[in-house]
């Protein structure tokens, strides 16, 4: 079995694809117990990694303020809670 890619090297899309593959494998139920535990732990780490990447992306999203005449007047951080 090959070593998994370090989480710090995984972009969101690849981490999510790997997580989805882990879920499929666990749902099939044909993975030996020890392997199931190992891939479950990898899945938990991938989940946390994806959540962290999403939070960083949300922090970068900005809302552009448009004046009545249609010109951009500035930017403010997106209010994620509303």
N, CA, C and O atoms as a printed pandas DataFrame, in Angstrom:
     atom_number atom_name residue_name chain_id  residue_number  x_coord  y_coord  z_coord
0              1         N          UNK        A               1    0.849   -1.189    0.000
1              2        CA          UNK        A               1    0.000    0.000    0.000
2              3         C          UNK        A               1    0.885    1.240    0.000
3              4         O          UNK        A               1    1.866    1.301    0.742
4              5         N          UNK        A               2    0.551    2.221   -0.819
5              6        CA          UNK        A               2    1.362    3.424   -0.912
6              7         C          UNK        A               2    1.013    4.385    0.220
7              8         O          UNK        A               2   -0.098    4.373    0.751
8              9         N          UNK        A               3    1.977    5.205    0.569
9             10        CA          UNK        A               3    1.766    6.233    1.601
10            11         C          UNK        A               3    0.787    7.262    1.084
11            12         O          UNK        A               3    0.895    7.698   -0.062
12            13         N          UNK        A               4   -0.177    7.661    1.918
13            14        CA          UNK        A               4   -1.112    8.700    1.464
14            15         C          UNK        A               4   -0.416   10.044    1.313
15            16         O          UNK        A               4    0.578   10.321    1.983
16            17         N          UNK        A               5   -0.946   10.866    0.433
17            18        CA          UNK        A               5   -0.424   12.208    0.223
18            19         C          UNK        A               5   -0.607   13.019    1.505
19            20         O          UNK        A               5   -1.685   12.989    2.099
20            21         N          UNK        A               6    0.426   13.744    1.942
21            22        CA          UNK        A               6    0.260   14.597    3.127
22            23         C          UNK        A               6   -0.873   15.600    2.902
23            24         O          UNK        A               6   -1.031   16.143    1.809
24            25         N          UNK        A               7   -1.656   15.833    3.955
25            26        CA          UNK        A               7   -2.802   16.728    3.842
26            27         C          UNK        A               7   -2.412   18.118    3.375
27            28         O          UNK        A               7   -3.149   18.749    2.616
28            29         N          UNK        A               8   -1.265   18.600    3.818
29            30        CA          UNK        A               8   -0.850   19.954    3.445
30            31         C          UNK        A               8   -0.630   20.084    1.939
31            32         O          UNK        A               8   -0.632   21.196    1.411
32            33         N          UNK        A               9   -0.439   18.954    1.236
33            34        CA          UNK        A               9   -0.211   18.980   -0.208
34            35         C          UNK        A               9   -1.491   18.777   -1.011
35            36         O          UNK        A               9   -1.459   18.816   -2.241
36            37         N          UNK        A              10   -2.620   18.559   -0.331
37            38        CA          UNK        A              10   -3.869   18.265   -1.026
38            39         C          UNK        A              10   -4.744   19.498   -1.196
39            40         O          UNK        A              10   -5.130   20.126   -0.210
40            41         N          UNK        A              11   -5.062   19.851   -2.441
41            42        CA          UNK        A              11   -6.047   20.911   -2.645
42            43         C          UNK        A              11   -7.426   20.369   -2.260
43            44         O          UNK        A              11   -7.608   19.158   -2.130
44            45         N          UNK        A              12   -8.382   21.262   -2.082
45            46        CA          UNK        A              12   -9.713   20.893   -1.621
46            47         C          UNK        A              12  -10.340   19.795   -2.482
47            48         O          UNK        A              12  -10.853   18.812   -1.948
48            49         N          UNK        A              13  -10.305   19.950   -3.788
49            50        CA          UNK        A              13  -10.982   19.013   -4.685
50            51         C          UNK        A              13  -10.436   17.598   -4.543
51            52         O          UNK        A              13  -11.207   16.638   -4.522
52            53         N          UNK        A              14   -9.116   17.458   -4.447
53            54        CA          UNK        A              14   -8.517   16.127   -4.311
54            55         C          UNK        A              14   -8.799   15.541   -2.928
55            56         O          UNK        A              14   -9.042   14.342   -2.795
56            57         N          UNK        A              15   -8.767   16.384   -1.911
57            58        CA          UNK        A              15   -9.067   15.902   -0.555
58            59         C          UNK        A              15  -10.511   15.424   -0.479
59            60         O          UNK        A              15  -10.787   14.383    0.118
60            61         N          UNK        A              16  -11.430   16.167   -1.075
61            62        CA          UNK        A              16  -12.836   15.782   -1.065
62            63         C          UNK        A              16  -13.046   14.482   -1.845
63            64         O          UNK        A              16  -13.802   13.614   -1.410
64            65         N          UNK        A              17  -12.386   14.345   -2.985
65            66        CA          UNK        A              17  -12.511   13.115   -3.778
66            67         C          UNK        A              17  -11.997   11.915   -2.994
67            68         O          UNK        A              17  -12.606   10.846   -3.027
68            69         N          UNK        A              18  -10.891   12.081   -2.293
69            70        CA          UNK        A              18  -10.355   10.989   -1.483
70            71         C          UNK        A              18  -11.309   10.653   -0.335
71            72         O          UNK        A              18  -11.526    9.482   -0.024
72            73         N          UNK        A              19  -11.867   11.670    0.281
73            74        CA          UNK        A              19  -12.828   11.451    1.362
74            75         C          UNK        A              19  -14.054   10.700    0.845
75            76         O          UNK        A              19  -14.530    9.772    1.499
76            77         N          UNK        A              20  -14.566   11.089   -0.315
77            78        CA          UNK        A              20  -15.718   10.401   -0.901
78            79         C          UNK        A              20  -15.396    8.944   -1.202
79            80         O          UNK        A              20  -16.244    8.072   -1.012
80            81         N          UNK        A              21  -14.179    8.668   -1.669
81            82        CA          UNK        A              21  -13.756    7.294   -1.942
82            83         C          UNK        A              21  -13.719    6.480   -0.640
83            84         O          UNK        A              21  -14.137    5.322   -0.615
84            85         N          UNK        A              22  -13.222    7.086    0.422
85            86        CA          UNK        A              22  -13.180    6.401    1.718
86            87         C          UNK        A              22  -14.589    6.062    2.181
87            88         O          UNK        A              22  -14.836    4.951    2.652
88            89         N          UNK        A              23  -15.504    6.996    2.054
89            90        CA          UNK        A              23  -16.889    6.755    2.466
90            91         C          UNK        A              23  -17.476    5.590    1.672
91            92         O          UNK        A              23  -18.130    4.717    2.244
92            93         N          UNK        A              24  -17.245    5.571    0.349
93            94        CA          UNK        A              24  -17.755    4.475   -0.481
94            95         C          UNK        A              24  -17.194    3.129   -0.031
95            96         O          UNK        A              24  -17.924    2.143    0.066
96            97         N          UNK        A              25  -15.893    3.099    0.241
97            98        CA          UNK        A              25  -15.259    1.849    0.667
98            99         C          UNK        A              25  -15.817    1.375    1.998
99           100         O          UNK        A              25  -16.079    0.184    2.172
100          101         N          UNK        A              26  -16.001    2.284    2.929
101          102        CA          UNK        A              26  -16.539    1.900    4.232
102          103         C          UNK        A              26  -17.995    1.461    4.121
103          104         O          UNK        A              26  -18.413    0.532    4.813
104          105         N          UNK        A              27  -18.767    2.113    3.266
105          106        CA          UNK        A              27  -20.174    1.740    3.089
106          107         C          UNK        A              27  -20.333    0.366    2.453
107          108         O          UNK        A              27  -21.294   -0.345    2.749
108          109         N          UNK        A              28  -19.403   -0.015    1.586
109          110        CA          UNK        A              28  -19.469   -1.345    0.975
110          111         C          UNK        A              28  -19.289   -2.431    2.027
111          112         O          UNK        A              28  -19.884   -3.504    1.931
112          113         N          UNK        A              29  -18.466   -2.145    3.032
113          114        CA          UNK        A              29  -18.273   -3.090    4.127
114          115         C          UNK        A              29  -17.365   -4.262    3.821
115          116         O          UNK        A              29  -17.352   -5.241    4.567
116          117         N          UNK        A              30  -16.608   -4.185    2.746
117          118        CA          UNK        A              30  -15.730   -5.305    2.402
118          119         C          UNK        A              30  -14.259   -5.033    2.736
119          120         O          UNK        A              30  -13.366   -5.706    2.220
120          121         N          UNK        A              31  -14.017   -4.058    3.587
121          122        CA          UNK        A              31  -12.660   -3.701    3.994
122          123         C          UNK        A              31  -12.373   -4.383    5.340
123          124         O          UNK        A              31  -13.193   -4.307    6.254
124          125         N          UNK        A              32  -11.223   -5.043    5.466
125          126        CA          UNK        A              32  -10.888   -5.675    6.750
126          127         C          UNK        A              32  -10.898   -4.648    7.887
127          128         O          UNK        A              32  -10.669   -3.460    7.663
128          129         N          UNK        A              33  -11.165   -5.118    9.099
129          130        CA          UNK        A              33  -11.326   -4.242   10.257
130          131         C          UNK        A              33  -10.146   -3.291   10.447
131          132         O          UNK        A              33  -10.348   -2.086   10.597
132          133         N          UNK        A              34   -8.935   -3.806   10.443
133          134        CA          UNK        A              34   -7.762   -2.943   10.666
134          135         C          UNK        A              34   -7.661   -1.871    9.582
135          136         O          UNK        A              34   -7.348   -0.717    9.874
136          137         N          UNK        A              35   -7.923   -2.250    8.346
137          138        CA          UNK        A              35   -7.892   -1.274    7.247
138          139         C          UNK        A              35   -9.019   -0.255    7.402
139          140         O          UNK        A              35   -8.839    0.931    7.126
140          141         N          UNK        A              36  -10.181   -0.732    7.847
141          142        CA          UNK        A              36  -11.318    0.171    8.067
142          143         C          UNK        A              36  -10.968    1.247    9.082
143          144         O          UNK        A              36  -11.292    2.419    8.893
144          145         N          UNK        A              37  -10.313    0.846   10.147
145          146        CA          UNK        A              37   -9.920    1.806   11.183
146          147         C          UNK        A              37   -8.936    2.820   10.608
147          148         O          UNK        A              37   -9.066    4.020   10.848
148          149         N          UNK        A              38   -7.964    2.347    9.859
149          150        CA          UNK        A              38   -6.953    3.242    9.282
150          151         C          UNK        A              38   -7.577    4.224    8.293
151          152         O          UNK        A              38   -7.265    5.414    8.320
152          153         N          UNK        A              39   -8.457    3.732    7.422
153          154        CA          UNK        A              39   -9.033    4.657    6.447
154          155         C          UNK        A              39  -10.066    5.572    7.097
155          156         O          UNK        A              39  -10.275    6.693    6.633
156          157         N          UNK        A              40  -10.705    5.114    8.152
157          158        CA          UNK        A              40  -11.624    5.998    8.888
158          159         C          UNK        A              40  -10.836    7.163    9.491
159          160         O          UNK        A              40  -11.271    8.312    9.419
160          161         N          UNK        A              41   -9.677    6.862   10.086
161          162        CA          UNK        A              41   -8.838    7.925   10.664
162          163         C          UNK        A              41   -8.380    8.889    9.580
163          164         O          UNK        A              41   -8.353   10.099    9.805
164          165         N          UNK        A              42   -8.021    8.375    8.411
165          166        CA          UNK        A              42   -7.628    9.235    7.293
166          167         C          UNK        A              42   -8.824   10.102    6.867
167          168         O          UNK        A              42   -8.672   11.285    6.563
168          169         N          UNK        A              43  -10.007    9.491    6.852
169          170        CA          UNK        A              43  -11.212   10.233    6.500
170          171         C          UNK        A              43  -11.482   11.376    7.453
171          172         O          UNK        A              43  -11.846   12.470    7.021
172          173         N          UNK        A              44  -11.310   11.141    8.744
173          174        CA          UNK        A              44  -11.498   12.210    9.738
174          175         C          UNK        A              44  -10.511   13.348    9.494
175          176         O          UNK        A              44  -10.882   14.520    9.554
176          177         N          UNK        A              45   -9.254   13.002    9.219
177          178        CA          UNK        A              45   -8.241   14.026    8.943
178          179         C          UNK        A              45   -8.590   14.801    7.669
179          180         O          UNK        A              45   -8.429   16.020    7.619
180          181         N          UNK        A              46   -9.065   14.098    6.647
181          182        CA          UNK        A              46   -9.465   14.760    5.399
182          183         C          UNK        A              46  -10.640   15.694    5.631
183          184         O          UNK        A              46  -10.674   16.797    5.086
184          185         N          UNK        A              47  -11.599   15.262    6.432
185          186        CA          UNK        A              47  -12.766   16.087    6.747
186          187         C          UNK        A              47  -12.320   17.394    7.402
187          188         O          UNK        A              47  -12.777   18.471    7.019
188          189         N          UNK        A              48  -11.436   17.298    8.383
189          190        CA          UNK        A              48  -10.945   18.500    9.068
190          191         C          UNK        A              48  -10.166   19.393    8.103
191          192         O          UNK        A              48  -10.275   20.618    8.151
192          193         N          UNK        A              49   -9.384   18.769    7.233
193          194        CA          UNK        A              49   -8.608   19.532    6.245
194          195         C          UNK        A              49   -9.546   20.299    5.308
195          196         O          UNK        A              49   -9.335   21.483    5.044
196          197         N          UNK        A              50  -10.581   19.618    4.810
197          198        CA          UNK        A              50  -11.547   20.267    3.909
198          199         C          UNK        A              50  -12.274   21.404    4.620
199          200         O          UNK        A              50  -12.468   22.472    4.041
200          201         N          UNK        A              51  -12.674   21.184    5.863
201          202        CA          UNK        A              51  -13.347   22.240    6.624
202          203         C          UNK        A              51  -12.441   23.455    6.782
203          204         O          UNK        A              51  -12.894   24.591    6.639
204          205         N          UNK        A              52  -11.165   23.223    7.075
205          206        CA          UNK        A              52  -10.216   24.328    7.216
206          207         C          UNK        A              52  -10.042   25.098    5.918
207          208         O          UNK        A              52   -9.991   26.328    5.917
208          209         N          UNK        A              53   -9.951   24.361    4.802
209          210        CA          UNK        A              53   -9.813   25.027    3.506
210          211         C          UNK        A              53  -11.058   25.833    3.165
211          212         O          UNK        A              53  -10.950   26.920    2.597
212          213         N          UNK        A              54  -12.230   25.323    3.499
213          214        CA          UNK        A              54  -13.469   26.061    3.254
214          215         C          UNK        A              54  -13.532   27.338    4.083
215          216         O          UNK        A              54  -13.958   28.383    3.592
216          217         N          UNK        A              55  -13.110   27.252    5.333
217          218        CA          UNK        A              55  -13.114   28.447    6.197
218          219         C          UNK        A              55  -12.173   29.510    5.645
219          220         O          UNK        A              55  -12.493   30.699    5.667
220          221         N          UNK        A              56  -11.016   29.086    5.151
221          222        CA          UNK        A              56  -10.079   30.042    4.552
222          223         C          UNK        A              56  -10.686   30.688    3.315
223          224         O          UNK        A              56  -10.536   31.891    3.101
224          225         N          UNK        A              57  -11.369   29.892    2.504
225          226        CA          UNK        A              57  -11.993   30.436    1.293
226          227         C          UNK        A              57  -13.098   31.417    1.655
227          228         O          UNK        A              57  -13.218   32.471    1.030
228          229         N          UNK        A              58  -13.907   31.084    2.659
229          230        CA          UNK        A              58  -14.978   31.990    3.081
230          231         C          UNK        A              58  -14.409   33.317    3.573
231          232         O          UNK        A              58  -14.987   34.376    3.328
232          233         N          UNK        A              59  -13.287   33.257    4.260
233          234        CA          UNK        A              59  -12.672   34.479    4.779
234          235         C          UNK        A              59  -12.189   35.386    3.652
235          236         O          UNK        A              59  -12.067   36.598    3.837
236          237         N          UNK        A              60  -11.914   34.803    2.487
237          238        CA          UNK        A              60  -11.415   35.595    1.361
238          239         C          UNK        A              60  -12.529   36.182    0.501
239          240         O          UNK        A              60  -12.301   37.113   -0.271
240          241         N          UNK        A              61  -13.720   35.639    0.638
241          242        CA          UNK        A              61  -14.831   36.147   -0.173
242          243         C          UNK        A              61  -15.203   37.542    0.313
243          244         O          UNK        A              61  -15.331   37.784    1.513
244          245         N          UNK        A              62  -15.368   38.428   -0.612
245          246        CA          UNK        A              62  -15.742   39.792   -0.255
246          247         C          UNK        A              62  -16.986   40.214   -1.006
247          248         O          UNK        A              62  -17.255   39.761   -2.119
248          249         N          UNK        A              63  -17.722   41.076   -0.379
249          250        CA          UNK        A              63  -18.927   41.627   -1.001
250          251         C          UNK        A              63  -18.569   43.014   -1.530
251          252         O          UNK        A              63  -18.045   43.852   -0.796
252          253         N          UNK        A              64  -18.849   43.241   -2.778
253          254        CA          UNK        A              64  -18.560   44.543   -3.388
254          255         C          UNK        A              64  -19.773   45.446   -3.187
255          256         O          UNK        A              64  -20.900   45.064   -3.501
256          257         N          UNK        A              65  -19.532   46.646   -2.661
257          258        CA          UNK        A              65  -20.594   47.628   -2.471
258          259         C          UNK        A              65  -20.747   48.444   -3.751
259          260         O          UNK        A              65  -19.779   48.991   -4.279
260          261         N          UNK        A              66  -21.979   48.513   -4.234
261          262        CA          UNK        A              66  -22.274   49.257   -5.455
262          263         C          UNK        A              66  -23.110   50.484   -5.088
263          264         O          UNK        A              66  -24.113   50.383   -4.381
264          265         N          UNK        A              67  -22.682   51.626   -5.578
265          266        CA          UNK        A              67  -23.427   52.862   -5.341
266          267         C          UNK        A              67  -24.657   52.885   -6.250
267          268         O          UNK        A              67  -24.749   52.095   -7.189
268          269         N          UNK        A              68  -25.615   53.799   -5.969
269          270        CA          UNK        A              68  -26.819   53.888   -6.807
270          271         C          UNK        A              68  -26.516   54.118   -8.295
271          272         O          UNK        A              68  -27.308   53.738   -9.156
272          273         N          UNK        A              69  -25.370   54.739   -8.591
273          274        CA          UNK        A              69  -25.050   54.978  -10.003
274          275         C          UNK        A              69  -24.302   53.792  -10.644
275          276         O          UNK        A              69  -23.849   53.886  -11.784
276          277         N          UNK        A              70  -24.177   52.674   -9.900
277          278        CA          UNK        A              70  -23.591   51.460  -10.455
278          279         C          UNK        A              70  -22.092   51.330  -10.327
279          280         O          UNK        A              70  -21.509   50.406  -10.893
280          281         N          UNK        A              71  -21.444   52.237   -9.593
281          282        CA          UNK        A              71  -19.997   52.167   -9.434
282          283         C          UNK        A              71  -19.652   51.453   -8.129
283          284         O          UNK        A              71  -20.350   51.577   -7.123
284          285         N          UNK        A              72  -18.558   50.705   -8.181
285          286        CA          UNK        A              72  -18.078   50.031   -6.978
286          287         C          UNK        A              72  -17.549   51.081   -6.010
287          288         O          UNK        A              72  -16.735   51.924   -6.387
288          289         N          UNK        A              73  -18.007   51.031   -4.770
289          290        CA          UNK        A              73  -17.580   52.014   -3.774
290          291         C          UNK        A              73  -16.642   51.420   -2.735
291          292         O          UNK        A              73  -16.138   52.150   -1.881
292          293         N          UNK        A              74  -16.404   50.173   -2.783
293          294        CA          UNK        A              74  -15.515   49.539   -1.818
294          295         C          UNK        A              74  -15.934   48.104   -1.570
295          296         O          UNK        A              74  -16.907   47.608   -2.139
296          297         N          UNK        A              75  -15.197   47.472   -0.732
297          298        CA          UNK        A              75  -15.505   46.077   -0.409
298          299         C          UNK        A              75  -15.599   45.911    1.099
299          300         O          UNK        A              75  -14.920   46.595    1.865
300          301         N          UNK        A              76  -16.445   44.999    1.495
301          302        CA          UNK        A              76  -16.532   44.654    2.916
302          303         C          UNK        A              76  -16.523   43.128    2.999
303          304         O          UNK        A              76  -16.977   42.453    2.076
304          305         N          UNK        A              77  -16.015   42.592    4.087
305          306        CA          UNK        A              77  -16.008   41.128    4.225
306          307         C          UNK        A              77  -17.430   40.586    4.166
307          308         O          UNK        A              77  -18.369   41.208    4.663
308          309         N          UNK        A              78  -17.572   39.412    3.548
309          310        CA          UNK        A              78  -18.866   38.756    3.468
310          311         C          UNK        A              78  -19.316   38.343    4.862
311          312         O          UNK        A              78  -18.546   37.747    5.615
312          313         N          UNK        A              79  -20.554   38.654    5.205
313          314        CA          UNK        A              79  -21.111   38.233    6.488
314          315         C          UNK        A              79  -21.645   36.816    6.303
315          316         O          UNK        A              79  -22.743   36.619    5.782
316          317         N          UNK        A              80  -20.868   35.846    6.729
317          318        CA          UNK        A              80  -21.207   34.451    6.520
318          319         C          UNK        A              80  -22.427   34.036    7.326
319          320         O          UNK        A              80  -23.124   33.100    6.935
320          321         N          UNK        A              81  -22.704   34.704    8.437
321          322        CA          UNK        A              81  -23.811   34.320    9.314
322          323         C          UNK        A              81  -25.174   34.744    8.798
323          324         O          UNK        A              81  -26.185   34.211    9.256
324          325         N          UNK        A              82  -25.239   35.667    7.878
325          326        CA          UNK        A              82  -26.550   36.133    7.422
326          327         C          UNK        A              82  -26.993   35.450    6.165
327          328         O          UNK        A              82  -28.077   35.736    5.656
